[in-house]
Amino acid sequence: MATQYYNEFALRMTEFMGAIQNRKVLATCIEISRDVTSGAYYKALISCRKLFDFEQECLSYDPESLQRHAAGY
């Protein structure tokens, strides 16, 4: 059962890391993956908190404001 959970984690982490370009976030993802691989699950969970600011920034993205800004040029 643990292998199934790890495989799902690895798949989702790989998808996430493939979709981002921010080096700091990528480094955090590597840190989280290493902790999970070594069985330090609580440490990995704590490291996930570092991603909250990045997540909030992405979720508050407003493509219309980008279009309005670009139209002003």
N, C-alpha and C positions, 0 to 999 in steps of 0.2 A: 504494500500500500504506500509506503514512504517513497518508493521509486516513482510511482504514478504521480504523486504530488510534486516531486522534484522535477519530473519531466514537464509537467504543466507550468511550473514556475520558470524553468529554463526557456520554454517556448515563448511565454509572455514577455520575459525579460529580453529575449532576443528580438522580438517584434518591437518592443518599446525602444531599445537601443538603436534599432535600424531606422527609427522614425525621427530621432533627434540628432542635433549636431552640436549642442552645447557641451563643451569639453568638461566643465565642472560637473554637469549632470551625468555624463558618461562615466566619469571617474567615480562618482557616487554609486552608480549602478554596478560597476566592477567591484567596489567595496562590498556592496550588498551581496553580490553573487559569491564572492569569496567567503563571506560569513555564513551564508546558507550552506555552501559546500562543506565547510568545516563543522557544521552543526551548531554554530553560534546564532541561533534563530532570534533570540531577544536582541542581540547586538545588531543583527540585520534589520530588525524591525525599527530600532532606534535610528539607524541610518536612513531608513525610508522617510523619516520626518524631514530630512534635509531636502527632499523633493517637493515638499508642500508649496514653497514659494514659486518654484518653477511651474507646478501644476496650476496654481492660482493665476499666474501670468498668462498661461496658455488658455485657461478657461475664460478669462476676461477679455480675450482678444476680440476686437470689434472690426471686422473687415470693412464695414461701411466707413468708419473713421479713416481708414487707410485710403479708401477711394476719394473721400472728401479732401484729404490732405494732398493726394496726388493731383487732384483736379485743380488745386490752387496754384500749381506750378506751370 
